[in-house]
Amino acid sequence: MKKMDSQDSSPVHNPHSVDEARNQTTMTPKNRFPWATIIIVLILILIVGTIILLAQA
């Protein structure tokens, strides 16, 4: 009986779990995007800062 339960809970056989997986995949980028933009902005600031320091030297 446990093997049947594990097959029924798999996302391939259960459309509801597929929808939940899609919702989770759509929710994860929202959590990752702010971190990516913050990291990109910090890297750009560091690059611009080093260019300014090298130009002054």
Residue pairs with C-beta under 8 A, 6 or more apart in sequence:
7 13
8 14
9 17
10 17
11 17
11 18
11 21
12 18
